[in-house]
């Protein structure tokens, strides 16, 4: 116990234990935040739908989960395929098209998930809407990736993009676009419609917290075993 290596090992063990416990507590905190968000979204899911023209973007910056009714008119040629998406174990694209509503207002409407079938050179065929749509829809806003949020739009119709950056898309198309997306709700919708308003749910964060705490407990048990063994060894040497 008087050796230098013993005290260095003890210090490192205490530091590691502290880090693991704090990571677990942080994950529990995130789980609480996500649980509140999930409850908030459940309330929105039960609220009656409003007309899309009554959606106040200025007062409600977080619009995800709101339900609206809309009369939408397709704009020909304004089609997008968002790359690197997954749905039910398949890899593919999320298809969007620009549609008008009200007076000179436009919004991106999610057509749905389109599997890529492992083909990169040939974009998949999509049955784009070519007639007006009257539907109830859910509103959502995609969270931006701090490491990469540029549009990276490719020429052609439809355009393949890497990120859904509405501000950049407005400049590219020279057309104002609402800062949210619509996911229509109809019984005969032909494509899958992923819905993950909270990218990482509260249950996931709780699971991560359990993992960190388990590692902290394992560290304490292992350190205790090493300490007891060192004492026994020291006694034998004495």
LINKAWO-V448494 format. One record per residue. N is the residue number from 1. RES is the residue in one letter. D_CENTER is the distance of its C-alpha to the mean C-alpha in Angstrom with 2 decimals. Layout:
BEGIN
{{N RES D_CENTER} {N RES D_CENTER}}
END
This chain:
BEGIN
{{1 X 50.36} {2 X 52.19} {3 X 50.60} {4 X 48.23} {5 X 45.74} {6 X 45.50} {7 X 44.43} {8 X 41.97} {9 X 40.41} {10 X 40.36} {11 X 38.70} {12 X 35.97} {13 X 35.42} {14 X 35.13} {15 X 32.68} {16 X 30.49} {17 X 30.70} {18 X 29.75} {19 X 26.67} {20 X 25.51} {21 X 26.21} {22 X 24.45} {23 X 21.27} {24 X 21.54} {25 X 22.20} {26 X 19.24} {27 X 16.92} {28 X 18.86} {29 X 18.39} {30 X 14.59} {31 X 14.99} {32 X 17.24} {33 X 14.98} {34 X 12.14} {35 X 15.06} {36 X 16.35} {37 X 13.19} {38 X 13.25} {39 X 16.96} {40 X 16.57} {41 X 14.43} {42 X 17.10} {43 X 19.75} {44 X 18.35} {45 X 18.18} {46 X 21.87} {47 X 22.98} {48 X 25.06} {49 X 23.79} {50 X 25.14} {51 X 26.32} {52 X 23.88} {53 X 26.62} {54 X 26.49} {55 X 22.88} {56 X 23.44} {57 X 20.93} {58 X 23.08} {59 X 23.25} {60 X 19.73} {61 X 17.27} {62 X 14.37} {63 X 14.77} {64 X 11.81} {65 X 13.61} {66 X 16.99} {67 X 19.27} {68 X 21.63} {69 X 24.48} {70 X 25.11} {71 X 27.81} {72 X 26.31} {73 X 28.39} {74 X 27.22} {75 X 27.83} {76 X 29.22} {77 X 27.80} {78 X 24.55} {79 X 22.21} {80 X 19.07} {81 X 17.49} {82 X 14.07} {83 X 14.62} {84 X 13.15} {85 X 11.12} {86 X 11.66} {87 X 12.77} {88 X 15.23} {89 X 16.14} {90 X 16.85} {91 X 15.85} {92 X 16.19} {93 X 15.16} {94 X 13.70} {95 X 16.83} {96 X 17.28} {97 X 20.62} {98 X 22.03} {99 X 24.09} {100 X 26.45} {101 X 27.18} {102 X 29.74} {103 X 31.76} {104 X 30.33} {105 X 26.68} {106 X 23.95} {107 X 20.36} {108 X 17.98} {109 X 18.00} {110 X 15.74} {111 X 18.31} {112 X 16.12} {113 X 15.39} {114 X 18.30} {115 X 19.04} {116 X 20.51} {117 X 23.16} {118 X 23.25} {119 X 24.72} {120 X 23.78} {121 X 26.95} {122 X 26.97} {123 X 24.18} {124 X 23.90} {125 X 25.77} {126 X 24.03} {127 X 25.91} {128 X 25.12} {129 X 26.22} {130 X 29.66} {131 X 30.89} {132 X 29.89} {133 X 27.34} {134 X 27.78} {135 X 24.91} {136 X 22.83} {137 X 19.14} {138 X 15.93} {139 X 14.52} {140 X 10.98} {141 X 9.89} {142 X 7.18} {143 X 6.48} {144 X 8.96} {145 X 9.46} {146 X 12.60} {147 X 14.20} {148 X 14.07} {149 X 13.38} {150 X 16.63} {151 X 17.07} {152 X 19.39} {153 X 20.86} {154 X 23.49} {155 X 26.68} {156 X 27.59} {157 X 26.59} {158 X 23.87} {159 X 22.20} {160 X 19.81} {161 X 17.16} {162 X 14.79} {163 X 12.54} {164 X 12.56} {165 X 14.68} {166 X 16.61} {167 X 19.20} {168 X 20.20} {169 X 20.28} {170 X 22.66} {171 X 24.95} {172 X 24.95} {173 X 25.78} {174 X 27.83} {175 X 26.50} {176 X 24.86} {177 X 21.49} {178 X 19.88} {179 X 16.77} {180 X 14.65} {181 X 14.23} {182 X 16.06} {183 X 15.43} {184 X 19.07} {185 X 20.39} {186 X 23.56} {187 X 25.16} {188 X 26.03} {189 X 22.79} {190 X 23.24} {191 X 19.75} {192 X 16.87} {193 X 14.20} {194 X 10.79} {195 X 9.45} {196 X 6.26} {197 X 6.71} {198 X 5.89} {199 X 3.14} {200 X 6.65} {201 X 9.52} {202 X 12.93} {203 X 14.65} {204 X 12.84} {205 X 13.84} {206 X 17.24} {207 X 17.67} {208 X 17.10} {209 X 19.59} {210 X 22.06} {211 X 21.90} {212 X 22.72} {213 X 25.47} {214 X 26.84} {215 X 27.15} {216 X 28.96} {217 X 31.33} {218 X 31.96} {219 X 32.80} {220 X 35.25} {221 X 36.90} {222 X 37.26} {223 X 38.64} {224 X 41.03} {225 X 42.28} {226 X 42.88} {227 X 44.64} {228 X 46.91} {229 X 47.74} {230 X 48.63} {231 X 50.90} {232 X 52.64} {233 X 53.11} {234 X 54.49} {235 X 56.89} {236 X 58.17} {237 X 58.72} {238 X 60.59}}
END
